[in-house]
Amino acid sequence: MSANPELGVCYYPEHWPEELWVSDAQNMIKNGIKWVRIAEFAWSKIEPDPGIFDWNWLDKIVDILGNSGLKIVMCTPTATPPKWLVDQMPDMVALDKNGQARKFGSRRHYSFSHQGYQKESQRITQAVAERYGQNKFVQAWQTDNEYGCHETTYSWCMSSLSEFRVWLKKKYKNIDELNKSWGNVFWSMEYRSFEEIDLPNLTVTEANPSHNFDFRKFSSDQVKNFNSQQVEIINQNSPGRPVSHNYMGHFVEFDHREVSKNLDIVAWNSYPLGNLQNMQIIAREDKQLINDCYNIGDPDFQSYHHDLYRGMGRLWIMEQQPGPVNWAKYNPVPVDGAVRMWTWEAFAHDAEVVSYFRWRQAPFAQEQMHSALMLRDNTPAVGSLEALQVSKEIQMIELPATQKSEVALLHDYEACWITELDGQTEDFHYTRLMLDFYKSVRVNGGSLDIIGKNDDFNGYKLIIIPSFAHLDANIFKKISTSGAKILAGPRTGIKTVNFQIPENLSLEGLGYQVTRVDALPYALPIEVEWKGKKGQLRVWREHGNSSGISEGNSKDGFPVITSGNQGSYLCGWPDENLLRAIMGEQMISAGLKPVTLPEYLRVRQRGNLLFFTNYGKETIEIPDFFRGEIIMGSKNMKQADVTILKLEN
């Protein structure tokens, strides 16, 4: 890999006449592109009939791209199994929760649990890996495409049922242990054998949450297994070349950390405007922010995912939005400079490659209104000009290595599943809570890492646990002995690993024992006051017994925050301004120096460089607190500007 980051693009030569291929490659080079991703949806072109392979076109484009000086990311095409394969194995398609088939005609129409499709996936992966594993132009790989997209992690089919029973038997060994763990004595739900267990759908009312929780863990393991099969084949046939997968934003249906364990590159697909409209509205209810940022994106959403995924491996952005998309509720044109800003923001968070989706706008099928670097008539789109600008800028600035941050945010997929399965209020969203805590550090001028429960906790000054319902006592001990100051949020430690209420009701050591919860509509908050600052607790408020130092008060008579011998605990979900103030104090107590940033200004530290981005409509001046040499941009930043400051010390 280059010491400095590079640009890439997603290319679909099978969509275009061959006479364009050479000029496309040449124009990519002229636009500063170094990497090209190909073939992730090309199974029907590679194998048009069962066992009949057509490598001629793919060989040709690999040679054209490579001889032009481009590096290739070769993909396995298993996200789009061809019609002839579906006809051979009609039961390979996934079933939705209502038992309806996820039919052929788009993509991701397979069940991860279907053993026949697993073998076909391995067979086509073997064929592609044998063909191109030693090709000098193929320098990286991608497995499949966007696991779980379109709600395809879970399949309620017979293959899933069969494999789920095997998974349960392996985990619990005997049916009595399963009945005890699930609490099946409730509602006479006890089983006599594993063969009696069904999938947790189509029940009269909600299924047992422990049953559902295990099905989610099983489904996540199926994704991991499916991916591992492909990675093993690629590593055997193409040793030394990194393997990646491209994840999505605000997607939590499987444990990405587990899937990433045998990946070299952990990529994700960044669509700031599409995410704001389709996904982040689930995670945030700040309508003013959505109105202000509809054509530039949220100031924290992309950064949050950069930090989330770089904690799992080498970070790439495999698909970067280059202009309007076609799939969101609304699809505005990005403000001028946004594509450049998004690219630099990714580099600030240690991305090695930012790859734009796509090279040329497709004239047909589902994504014909999705923009690209080039228009349909082969003239440059606005995003192309901004990408070219970035390609020139990155040649002029040497980026230092990213160092460990002083603040860490603890994230866990299983904790998310528990809050979804035991919601209490439909307004509680795990990702929204994570974003609120993440933002509270960022608006105080901080940079942070997002870590998992098995990561190293040592070296941090402040560890934040926004919510971790089943936080194991051993893990908490490692956190509390790390030397860091700890701030935990609502619902932390109120469940066991088996999805039951613990004997002592909640986690000890944070100065609070939860006795009951007030699960509220977002529009009906609890008014509170903390150290002279008035605010609100929204969505979630816990009643309990304080055994430590209590701070704040409210009309319900319970504290805002408590501190025990091992850390502090927020007894509810604070509003943005209150959380910002609390986090600022926590940072000071941890030996950090928070600084209040203007609204929509954000900063990220990478080595001795600070990267500033302005997501707001107004010109913003960088506070005097930050001192050093400006090596790109200016102190007065217009919308979508990027400024890089080299620290004095």
Secondary structure, DSSP 8 states (H G I E B T S, - for coil): --SS-EEEEE--GGGS-GGGHHHHHHHHHHTTEEEEEE-TT-HHHH-SBTTB---HHHHHHHHHHHHTT-EEEEE--TTS--HHHHHH-GGGS-B-TTS-B--SSSS--S-TT-HHHHHHHHHHHHHHHHHHTT-TTEEEEE-SSSTTTTTTS---SHHHHHHHHHHHHHHHSSHHHHHHHHTTTGGG---SSGGG---S-S-SS---HHHHHHHHHHHHHHHHHHHHHHHHHHHHHSTTS-EEEEE-TT--SS-HHHHHTT-SEEEEEE-HHHIIIIIHHHH---HHHHHHTTTT--TTHHHHHHHHHHTTSEEEEEEE--S--SSSSS-----TTHHHHHHHHHHHTT-SEEEES-SB--SSSTTTTS--SB-TTS-B-HHHHHHHHHHHHTTT---------SEEEE--HHHHHHHHHT-SSTT--HHHHHHHHHHHHHTTT--EEEE-TTS--TT-SEEEES--TT--HHHHHHHHTTT-EEEE-TTTT-S-TTSS--TTSS-SSSSEEEEEEEE--TTS-EEEEETTEEEEEEEEEEEEEE-SEEE-EETTS--SEEE-SS-EEESEEE-HHHHHHHHHHHHHHTT-------TTEEEEEETTEEEEEE-SSS-EE--TTS-EEEEES-SEE-TT-EEEEEE--
